[in-house]
Structures are given as structure tokens and as C-alpha cells.
């Protein structure tokens, strides 16, 4: 049955569609990477070298506004576009990883806050909570994708 011309055509058609979908996904991810790279370059270029990584007022206000707008637009549009070009399994995996990351931040902040109120840990820091969300999202993606 696999030697019939119809089976070969269908298999070839499936492979061509899979390659197109992979190309579309890579195009979206590449575009988002490029936007982030340019944004990061400008922040690094204009950052006050004496201020340090997490210091306030270390970049010009106009760059902060532009970077925030670019981030919100890129993440919003990129997520929407990736959902369009992904198949059902990828959508489920991405939805689960988003829930895991959200739960890490949702559970992490109140726990850290109450421990801070008790004088056990330092004041909650948004950078560490964001990093924990990104890290947990990457771990969850690997778990759901490759298990």
C-alpha cells in the first residue's frame, strides 16, 4: 500500500506541509529574536556604565518607553502568530508551560512577600520572579515536549 502513487503523494504532501509549518514557526521566532536583539543592543548602548545592571534611571526615559512598547507588541503579536502557525500539540504544550510559569510567579510572590514580612528573606524582587517564571517555563516546555 505504501508503494502506490497515492500513498507516496500523500506522504510527500504531509512532509511538505510540515516543512512549511516549521519554516513559518522559525520565521516568527527569528523575527522576535531580531527585535529583542536590536532592543537589547540599544539598551546596552545607552545604559549608564556606572549604574549597574538593576539600577533605576540607568537608561534614557524615551528608550525605556520604546523598549516597553516594543516588548508588549512583540510578545502579543508573536504569541498570536505562533498560535496560528502551531499545530494542536504545540498549542497544548505552550499553554501548559504558560500555566506553569504563571503559577510559579503567582505562588512565588505571595510566599516571598510573607517571608519578607517575617524578616526571613530580603524584599521581593521582580527581576528574580521574572527569571523564575522564564526558567520554569523552559523546564516545563522541555518536560512536556520531550517526555
Buried (B, 14 or more C-beta within 10 A) or exposed (E): EEEEEEEEEEEEEEEEEEEEBEEBBEEBBEBBEEBBEEBEEBBEEBBEEEEEEEEEEBBBEEBBEBBEEBEEEBEEBBBEBBEEBBEEEBEEBBEBBBEBBEEBBEEBBEEBEEEBEEEEEEEBEEEEBEEBBEEBBEBBBEEBEEE
